[in-house]
Amino acid sequence: MQVFHTENKIIITCNKRLSSYLQQEVEELGFKPTRVFQTGVELLGTVTDTIALNLNLRCASQVLYLIKSFKAADPQQLYDELVTIEWENLIDFTGYFSVSSNVNNEHIRTPLFANVKVKDAIADRIKSIKGIRPNSGAEVNKTLVHLYWQDDSADIFLDTSGETLAKHSYRKIPGKAPMLEALATSTIMATHWDRKSTFINPMCGSGTLAIEAALLATDKHPGLFRMNYGFMHIMGYDETVFFTERRKLKDKSKKDTGFKIIATDISDDAVDIAQKNAKTAGVEHLIEFSVCDFADTLVPAEPGIIMFNPEYGERLGVHTKLEATYKRMGDFMKKECLGYRGYIFTGNPDLAKKIGLKAARKVEFYNGKLDCRLLEYELYEGTKREPRED
Ligand SMILES: C[S@@+](CC[C@H](N)C(=O)[O-])C[C@H]1O[C@@H](n2cnc3c(N)ncnc32)[C@H](O)[C@@H]1O
């Protein structure tokens, strides 16, 4: 099975509501999506193509390469189909593999049972050909197989990513309520920031937004921070493709930006964590950090964007205090950030009403399971105030 050179369906998964940003990235890489859905993008490509996809994408979770689609009404039919696949040409018999699944079939109460069926079929097939069963288990750092089984339709994939791509490997210390890195990048993409003007992130917490902004501005890809991917553990893998793609990405990333990225937080612990994370990401020198109340953040005269991810109640903080904070954020943007575009990412619409400015745009996101909005404010002399619901 020449998966490195054979085109087949590739599904790139992402968190809900991130697929339009993922689509944009995939298209910028020169691929043509054949389908875009709520939690992913589909295209045609080889496992060699997945190397570039894994290394380049910021908004994705997993890059899955289809091995086979088939009908299976029950676990026995699933097993019978899976043992016909030439697993001995994909997984080394001395190797290690693990199985994940997304199953909705009346015979399956727990996805673990489906995973065991897949494992058995793969190990039995390899033993019958090679005489040895490869090891398997829950570790996700070797070969990965993914089953997508809905009713009687099953797709079996190689998961070419392994650890999720949605985490960008630099955040060694999470801090309080950090944003998932793929979400943070997508929210910045949603602002249409030009990547060459001031970026201010008060309430920076662990620094995710400021760090993602610096990575975007320098064209530095988080894929460079990882040296292990699922595709490396598929038989036929040629490491020169990986190292060539890595070199290409390293060569095009810029060292400097020529404009300011500013990150502040009232907590010195948060700023300390953010600085450490920025250092791990190699962008510490591009971000000006300081400990202060958001309203004391120094706003450069050259405008750009200012982006807040405040606490929003359901998960953190006390509401009455938050109401005052949201009101002050509105006042600060209106008074101190003229010429900027302001953004507030929040999961609490009642608190958002306290900002007291009319949002020019509301972009839908999820943070985990929580319905969230990125609110956009045009900050000019005549910015419309909204009556606050005090
Ligand atoms: C939800 S967290 C931000 C998380 C961040 N986006 C991340 O990915 O880590 C909100 C942050 O606002 C900070 N904060 C709360 N009140 C503040 C204030 N008045 N001025 C500045 N920062 C404040 C908290 O210390 C906390 O780090």
The ligand as a Gaussian input file, in Angstrom:
#p B3LYP/6-31G(d) Opt

LIG

0 1
 C       -9.675000      34.468000      31.130000
 S       -8.099000      34.992000      31.652000
 C       -7.237000      35.240000      30.135000
 C       -6.733000      33.961000      29.585000
 C       -5.822000      34.135000      28.402000
 N       -6.540000      34.507000      27.175000
 C       -5.012000      32.863000      28.160000
 O       -5.127000      32.261000      27.083000
 O       -4.308000      32.449000      29.073000
 C       -8.394000      36.617000      32.216000
 C       -7.166000      37.317000      32.775000
 O       -7.565000      38.645000      33.122000
 C       -6.770000      39.064000      34.219000
 N       -7.452000      40.229000      34.853000
 C       -8.584000      40.226000      35.586000
 N       -8.901000      41.489000      35.949000
 C       -7.965000      42.301000      35.421000
 C       -7.747000      43.716000      35.431000
 N       -8.576000      44.540000      36.074000
 N       -6.684000      44.203000      34.755000
 C       -5.839000      43.375000      34.114000
 N       -5.977000      42.033000      34.086000
 C       -7.034000      41.501000      34.726000
 C       -6.649000      37.834000      35.087000
 O       -5.505000      37.937000      35.916000
 C       -6.562000      36.720000      34.048000
 O       -5.216000      36.400000      33.802000

